[in-house]
């Protein structure tokens, strides 16, 4: 049974997955539309700190820029950084996990000790330390977030490889003269895909939160590019007089992360063979 059929069958009647997908689709649509609705490009000090209205649904910021447009553009930045960082983590963790689990011995020891060193530092503190010594930017931020998140994926892949590499069909393929690369790609890698899909989805929310945290501290996305974390940070000083500057970016950030977690939790349940009702997927 293909994983696509399992996921499709699991989506039927799953309210949590449906809600998460709807919210995520709206955020992605907003990110796309934000590229066309550039009402925030210029400043208009006469309209600074205007409360929400029909003309400005989220109000305006201290420079008179439309906050709704900036939140839409911020979603584009956050999603781009989140997907880029998580993809880098996935590639690094997948390659190192496959090598550690398949070859073992010194290769396994070296890779797992590097993973232990990465785990020894609190994630946010490690991100702050690295971003403090490099030039902030979208590419740099994606690369740093991706590098920090590789260790957990490597351990997961290694565990999956250790569970399947000595099974009969793998031994039969090895005895028939199949090369190591072909053995890994055709016989071992497919067994790692289900947990990787779940971990990738759940990790997107964490990557977006990490990007927002660094931007909040001034170490992430730099002006003039908008970021949810940066908007929240800039609006704190106006919290009493202009609450919308922090509430709306924070609300959209919360909804986005919650939607990704809902989708990830649903995928975990769908791809867990012990909990699948195969009759529903026929």
HELIX and SHEET records of a PDB file:
HELIX    1   1 UNK A    3  UNK A   11  1                                   9    
HELIX    2   2 UNK A   15  UNK A   33  1                                  19    
HELIX    3   3 UNK A   45  UNK A   47  5                                   3    
HELIX    4   4 UNK A   67  UNK A  103  1                                  37    
HELIX    5   5 UNK A  105  UNK A  120  1                                  16    
HELIX    6   6 UNK A  123  UNK A  131  1                                   9    
HELIX    7   7 UNK A  138  UNK A  148  1                                  11    
HELIX    8   8 UNK A  150  UNK A  164  1                                  15    
HELIX    9   9 UNK A  168  UNK A  175  1                                   8    
HELIX   10  10 UNK A  180  UNK A  183  1                                   4    
HELIX   11  11 UNK A  184  UNK A  188  3                                   5    
HELIX   12  12 UNK A  189  UNK A  192  5                                   4    
HELIX   13  13 UNK A  193  UNK A  216  1                                  24    
HELIX   14  14 UNK A  228  UNK A  235  1                                   8    
HELIX   15  15 UNK A  236  UNK A  238  5                                   3    
HELIX   16  16 UNK A  244  UNK A  270  1                                  27    
HELIX   17  17 UNK A  273  UNK A  275  5                                   3    
HELIX   18  18 UNK A  278  UNK A  281  5                                   4    
END                                                                             
